[in-house]
Amino acid sequence: MKKIFIISLVAASLTIMPEGFSQGLHTSSSKATRAYNEGVKAYDYLDFNNAEINLKEAIALAKP
């Protein structure tokens, strides 16, 4: 019974807090960060063409 409770607790915590496992951004370029955020915003609004353009720009700006 105790094992089932522990497994249930772990499973519940993994589904409640998935952003705890995300990595975050690894760039110091504010232009790349801005382009990335705009790309994510466009993707959220299902504007895939602008999302692709902004995310590709973010990648290009983040490269050293």
N, C-alpha and C positions, 0 to 999 in steps of 0.2 A: 504494500500500500504506500509506503514511504517513497519507493522508487517511482511509482506512477505520479505521485505529487510533484516530485523533483523534475521529472521529465516534462510534465505539463507546465510547470513554472518556467522552465527554460524555453520551451516552445512558445509560450505566451510572450515572454520578454523579447524573443527574436522577431516576432511579428509586430509587436508594438513599437519598437525602436529600430527600424531598419537604417535610419540615417546615422546611427551610431557607428556604422561600418563603412560609411563613405569616406573617401580620402580627402576631398577638398581640392582647391586649386593650388598648383605648385609653380606659380609664375609671379614675378615682381612687376610685370608689365601691366599698367592700368588699362592700356588700350586693348590688350588681349583679354583681360578680365571683362571689360565692357562689352567687347564683341561676343564673348562667350555667354554673358548674361542675356544679351539681346537674342542670341541664337536659341537659348533655352526658352525664353519668353515667346519667340516666334513658334517654336515647336509646340509649346503648350497651347497656343492658339491655332494649331494645325496648319500653320503657314510654313510648309516644309521647304519651299524654295528659298525663302529668306533665312530660315533656320540653317539650311546647308551653307548658304553664302556666309553668314555670320560665323558659323562654327569653323569653316575653312579659314576664314580671316583670322580667327582667334588662334588657330594652330600655326598659321604663318607668322603671326606676331609674337608668339611665345617661343619660337625657335631662336636659339642664340646665334 
